Structure formats: structure tokens, C-alpha cells
């Protein structure tokens, strides 16, 4: 099981390294049919951990009108550069039942965890950053074309709108959040 996790993580990281961090801010991923029966419009059930070893499941979406999920990697300069804006945005939107969550594609219990903690703590990031389990890694491997990628989910885990590929500033993300809130209503 551990070998599978490491292999899947390696494949995802390889895919991202060779295709990511070079995105045009307006680029969107192509829609492709997947032979699997995974519903890419619904965020999967998962049981990962945060950077401090606490269990995190899909229940993190409960009670939130909208959750912004920023999928990133410690190797990705644009990902790291947008962290201060994401930290500020979180402080502003959490009062409105809007959550921000990070998912790290290149971190496991053994790899890059210290780097991720250094990045998040150094940027005063208070939102949860998740180390994904196998189920979540599988889902991400089917939807990602690079990092950073940001998706939005409602309280039931339904994907709202199209993914946002590439780094953005706080004001751009605020505008996108308001658009996604309109999509929910």
C-alpha cells in the first residue's frame, strides 16, 4: 500500500513538474472523458492529514457555503508566491462561512513536510493544508493539469464552476469567489 502511495505521488509530481508552473492565467484545462467511474464533478471522500498530523476528511466542507481548495506544491514558485495573498484572503472571507483549504501534491509524511510547514508558517497561513490519502491522490491525478490549481466546492462537496489554473492575487480570488457564490444561488 505504501509503495502504491509513493508511486502515485511520484507520478503526480512528475506530471506537474513537466507541465506546471508555466500556465497562462486564462488557460483552462481541456475536458476529457475518463475511463474510470470517478465523478470529477464531486469532490471525493478522503481521509488525509494536515501538516501537523491531524486527521482531515471531506467533513471540512460542512457548514461552509463555499470552500476554495488551492492545490499546490512546495517546488512551485507561483504557488509559494501566492501564499501571502491566500493568507490575507482567508482572514477576510472566513467570517462569511467561506473556507480556504490547501492540498499539497508533493508532500507525504516522509517527503517535503518540513518545507511545507516552513512555507505556510513563514507566510502566516492559518488555513488547513492537507496531505492527501490515496483516494484523493487518485482524484487529483484525473483532474490536474498543473499547479497551482484552485477549485471550489459547496458544503456537499460538489464542484462549483471551472478550475482556476495559475496563481492569482487576493482581489482576483475575491472576484472569483463572488462569482462562485452566485453559481450556488
N, C-alpha and C positions, 0 to 999 in steps of 0.2 A: 504494500500500500504506500509506503514512504517513497519507494523507488518511482511509483507512478506519479506521485505528487511532485517529486523533484523533476522528473522528465517533463511533465505537463508544464511546470513552472519554467523550465528551460526553453521549451518550445514557444511559450508565450513571450518570454523575454527576447528570444531570438527574433521572433516575428516583429516585435516592437522596435528592437534595435535597428533592424534593417529597413523598417518602413515608417518609423515615427520621428517625432520632434522636428519634422520638416513640413508641417502642414500649412497650407494657405488657410487663413482664418475663416474663409467662407466655404471651404471644401466640406462636402458631406459624403458619408460612406455610401457605396453602391448597395442597393437592396438585392440580396441574393437568396434564393431558396436554399434551405439547409436540408440535407437528407435525414437529419435527426428529427426526433419529435419534440425538441425543445421549443417552447413558446418564447420567442425572443421579445414579445410584447409584454411579458410578465417577468418581473424580477424573480429569480428562483429562491426557494427555501435554502438557507445556508446556516452553518454554524462555524464562524470564524472566531478569531480573537482580535482584540485591539493590540496596540503596541506594548501594552503593559500586562498582557496575558489574560485579560477579562474576556469571557465568552460574549460574542455578539451574534445575534440572529436577525432574521428578517423582521422581528418584532420591533427593531429600531425605527421602523416606519410608522408604527402605531401611534395614534394621537397627533400626527403631523399632517397638516393639509398637503404639504409638498416636501419632498426630500430631494435635495440636489446631491448627486453622487459624482464626485470627482475621482476619476480613475487615473492614477499617476504612477510614476516610477522614480526612484532615487537617482537614476542615471540621466534623467531627462531635464535639461536646463530650463526649458519653458515651464515645466511642471513646478520646479522649485521656485522659479521667479514669480509665479502667480500666488504662491503661498501667503505672502503678507496681505494681498487683496482678499483672498479667501478667508483669512482670519478676521479681517475687519468686517467683511460681509456677514460672516456668521454672527458676530456681535450685534449687528443691526437687524438681521432677519429672524433670529431665534425667538424673539419676543412675539412674533406673529405666527407661531406654530409652523415655521419653515425651518427645516433642519438641513445641515450640510454634513456629509459623510465622505471620507476619503477611502479609496480602496487601492492598496499597493500591489502592483503586479510583479515586482521583483523582490519582495520580502517574504521570507519564511521565518520560522522560529530560529533557523540556523544562519540565514543569509540576510545581510543588509539591514537588520533590525536596528542596530545601533545608529547607522547612518540616518534611517528614517526618524528615529527619536530626536537626533540632533537637528535635523531639518525642521521638524514640527515644533519642537521646543524653542529653537532659535528664532522662529517666526511667530511665536505666541499663539500657535494653533491650539484651540481648545476643543474643536470638533473631533469626533471619533474617526480614527483611521484604522481600517480593517485589514488584517492579514487573511486572505480568503482560504476557504476549505476547497476540497477537490470539486465539489458541485459548483461552487461559484467560479472557480478557475475554468471549468469546462464551459460554463455560460459565457464568460468573458472571452474565451478563445473563439467563440462563434460570433461575437458582436464587435469586437475591437478591430480597428484598422490602424490604431496608433494611440499614443498618449501625449498630452492629456486628452481624455475624452470625458465629457460630462453628460450624464443622463439624469432625467428627473422622473420620480415615481410618486404616486399618490399613496395614501395610507394603506391601501390594499396591495401595494407593490406593482401596480400597473404602470407601464412606461408611458410617460406623457410627452408627446412631441418627438422630434428627431434628436439624435445625439448632437452635441456641440463638440466639434473636434478642434483642438488647438487651444492655446492659452488665451484668456480674456482678462480684462480688468474688472474691478468691482462694479463700476457703473454699467458695463456691458452685461455682466451677470445679473444685476438687478433688473435690467430691462427684460432679459430672457425669463427670469423668474416671474415677472408680472405677466408675460405672455403665456407661460405655462399655467399660471393660476386662472387665467381666462379660459384656457382649454379645459380645465377641470369643471368650471361652472356651466 
